[in-house]
Amino acid sequence: MAIHEECGVFGISDPRGDCARTAYYGLYSLQHRGQEACGIATINDRELSYHKDVGLVGEVFTPELLHQLDGTMAVGHVRYATTGGTRRENAQPLTLKYVKGTLALAHNGNLVGTQELRTGFEYRGAIFQTTTDSELIAYAIAQERLRCGSAEEAVVRAMKLLRGAYSLIVMSPQKLIAARDPWGFRPLCMGRRGDAVIFASESCALHAVGAQYERELEPGEVVVAEGTQVRSIKENCAGASSHMCIFEYIYFARPDSDICGQSVHEARRLAGKYLARESAVDADVVIGVPDSGLDAAMGYAEESGLPYVIGLVKNRYIGRTFITPGQESREQAVRIKLGPLRSSIEGKRVVVIDDSIVRGTTSRQIVSLLREAGATEVHMRSSAPPFIAPCYFGTDIPDREQLIACQYTVDEIRDMIGADSLAFLSLDALHRIAPDAKCGFCDGCFTGKYPIALD
Ligand code: AMP
C-alpha cells in the first residue's frame, strides 16, 4: 500500500535570526495539514541542527528547544500518513550529510512510478533507510549536486527525474530553495516579512508569522533565497501544466488561505450555493459539519433562503477524525468530535452539509446524532462530488473498495447512512467553485482521470 502523505511545509531565510521560532508559528498554522509528526531544521553559521518527533507542533517543541535551534534559515514540516506507521524515522525535515555538506528537505506530495528510479539508485549503491518518496528526492538532489555547481542546479536537475506531486523546501548550508512540481499538484506560496523570505504550503502560515503574501510558485518553478536575495529558475516550467488538487479547496486547506489567487472560504461557499441550486429540498434549517462543511453550509443557506444555524459543535481539542485509522475507532471518534445542539435541531427538518463522503462512516454517525437530537428529517448534502477513484498525488483518498461511492448508488448510500435524502455536488459545478484561481485542476479522485499516466 502506498504511503499517502498529506503534509505542510514552511521555510524562512532571515539573516537576523529567530527562524526556529518563526517556523514553529508557521507550522502551528499548518497543523491541519498533518497531525502525526513534525519537525524543524535550522542553519546557524552553516551548521545544521534539527528536532523532529511524532506529535503535534505544540507538543513536540518547547521554548528551550526553539532557543537551541535558533538560526538564520529554517525549514519545517507537519506530517500525516495513513500507512507507514507513526514512526519517528518518517518525520521530516529529512536531513543528510554528504560530501557537499548538509541538506534538509521538507516535502508535501506523492511521487508516482518511483520503483524504477529507486532500483536504479540502488544498483548504483544507494542504501535507503525508508520507503518514503522524500528520501528518494533527497538522494536525487544529493546525487545531482555531485555533478553540478550549486544546490539549486541540483534541485532543477533532480526534478527532471521525478514524476508526481512535490512541493519542496530544501535547505543547504547557504540557501533555502523552494520547488513546485511541473504539474503544480500541491500548493506552495512565498511571501516577505520585512526583507526576510518565507515559503509556505498555504498563505494562512504567512499571515500567522506577520508576513505579506507575494505569490504562488509556478508549476515547475524553483525559487532560491540566499539571505534576503531571491532568484527564480524557470527551466522546468517550459511544458509544465497546471493541475492544482481541487480537493485543497473543498477540504484540505484552511478557509482563510488563498490558493493560486482563490480564497478557500469563497470556493467552499460557492460549492454550497451550487449545491443549493442543484439539490434544493424543503427544510427548516441548514447546518454544516465542522470544520470544512461550515463554509459550504453558509453558501447553501444564502442561496436557498433557509436559516443557517449551528447544529453540531466540535470539540476544539481533537484533530481531524481521520487521524485514527481503523473502522471502530473512526466511529467512536465522530461522537467524541461532534456534539449535536438540540435546541437548533429538535423538531426541525435539517439540511446537513459535509465537505465529502469517503467511506460513509461520518455521515451515518451524523445522521444518527441528529435524529437522536430530535431532527424530524435529515437531508445530507456533500459539497464535493462522489469519490470514485483513489488519489496518487498526496491526498488520502483510499482504494476503490473503501470508497462507498464506488460500491453503491446514491440511493443505496442514502439508505445506508439513514438519511431522508442525499445529494452530491455535480462535476460541472465543481469546476466552477474556484473562479479566481489562476491555475488548472486535478480532479482525479472524482473522475478517475489523472494528469499523469499511471503505471
Ligand atoms: P467517511 O467517514 O469515511 O465518509 O469520511 C468523511 C469525512 O472525512 C468527512 O467529514 C470529511 O471531512 C473527511 N475527509 C474528507 N477527505 C478526507 C481525507 N482525504 N482524509 C481524511 N479525511 C477526509
Residues whose N, C-alpha, C, O or C-beta is under 5 A from the ligand:
A	BS01	AMP	Y251 F322 D354 D355 S356 I357 V358 R359 G360 T361 T362 S363 T395 D396 I397
